């Protein structure tokens, strides 16, 4: 997946009302490079490379089973749109 395809995927998800974040983005608090309390002693280039393409979808506690089907449909359609570009 190229950075451009990731951007298309994220934009498609957003257009359909599903907030998806790039896990490896500098602003994502769950990205290990932002952990001031447990910094890596050595560079982790393979981890950084993988996280540069990993996406983060939060699953709300109040959703019903049908909501997860809708989420899966949005993810699949957004992925297909990104792959077509």
C-alpha positions as CSV (number, residue, x, y, z in Angstrom):
1,X,0.0,0.0,0.0
2,X,1.4,3.3,-1.0
3,X,1.0,6.5,1.1
4,X,-1.4,7.8,-1.6
5,X,-3.6,4.7,-1.4
6,X,-3.7,4.9,2.4
7,X,-4.8,8.6,2.1
8,X,-7.6,7.5,-0.3
9,X,-8.7,4.7,2.0
10,X,-8.8,7.1,5.0
11,X,-10.7,9.7,3.1
12,X,-13.2,7.1,1.8
13,X,-13.8,5.9,5.4
14,X,-14.3,9.5,6.5
15,X,-16.7,10.2,3.7
16,X,-18.8,7.3,4.9
17,X,-18.7,8.6,8.5
18,X,-16.3,6.1,9.9
19,X,-13.3,7.7,11.7
20,X,-10.2,5.7,10.9
21,X,-6.7,6.9,11.9
22,X,-3.3,6.1,10.6
23,X,-1.8,4.2,13.6
24,X,1.8,5.4,12.8
25,X,0.9,9.0,12.5
26,X,2.9,11.3,14.7
27,X,-0.3,12.6,16.3
28,X,-1.7,9.2,17.3
29,X,-1.1,8.7,21.0
30,X,-1.1,4.9,20.5
31,X,2.0,5.1,18.3
32,X,4.9,3.8,20.3
33,X,7.2,6.7,19.2
34,X,4.9,9.0,21.2
35,X,5.3,7.0,24.4
36,X,7.5,9.2,26.6
37,X,7.2,6.7,29.5
38,X,8.6,3.7,27.6
39,X,10.9,4.9,24.7
40,X,12.7,2.3,22.6
41,X,16.4,2.1,23.3
42,X,17.2,1.2,19.7
43,X,15.6,2.3,16.5
44,X,12.8,0.0,15.3
45,X,12.7,0.5,11.6
46,X,10.6,-2.6,10.7
47,X,8.0,-1.7,13.3
48,X,8.0,2.0,12.2
49,X,7.6,0.8,8.5
50,X,4.7,-1.5,9.4
51,X,2.9,1.2,11.5
52,X,3.2,3.7,8.7
53,X,0.5,1.7,6.9
54,X,-1.5,0.3,9.8
55,X,-4.9,1.8,10.4
56,X,-6.7,2.2,13.7
57,X,-10.5,1.8,14.0
58,X,-12.1,2.4,17.3
59,X,-15.1,0.2,18.1
60,X,-17.7,2.0,20.3
61,X,-19.1,0.1,23.2
62,X,-22.7,1.1,22.5
63,X,-22.8,-0.4,19.0
64,X,-25.2,-3.2,18.0
65,X,-24.1,-6.2,15.9
66,X,-25.6,-4.5,12.8
67,X,-23.3,-1.5,13.3
68,X,-20.3,-3.8,13.0
69,X,-21.6,-5.1,9.8
70,X,-21.9,-1.6,8.5
71,X,-18.4,-0.8,9.7
72,X,-17.0,-3.8,7.9
73,X,-18.9,-2.8,4.7
74,X,-17.4,0.7,4.8
75,X,-13.9,-0.7,5.4
76,X,-14.2,-3.1,2.5
77,X,-15.7,-0.5,0.1
78,X,-13.0,2.0,1.1
79,X,-10.3,-0.5,0.6
80,X,-11.7,-1.4,-2.9
81,X,-11.8,2.3,-3.8
82,X,-8.2,2.7,-2.7
83,X,-7.0,-0.3,-4.7
84,X,-8.8,0.9,-7.8
85,X,-6.9,4.2,-7.9
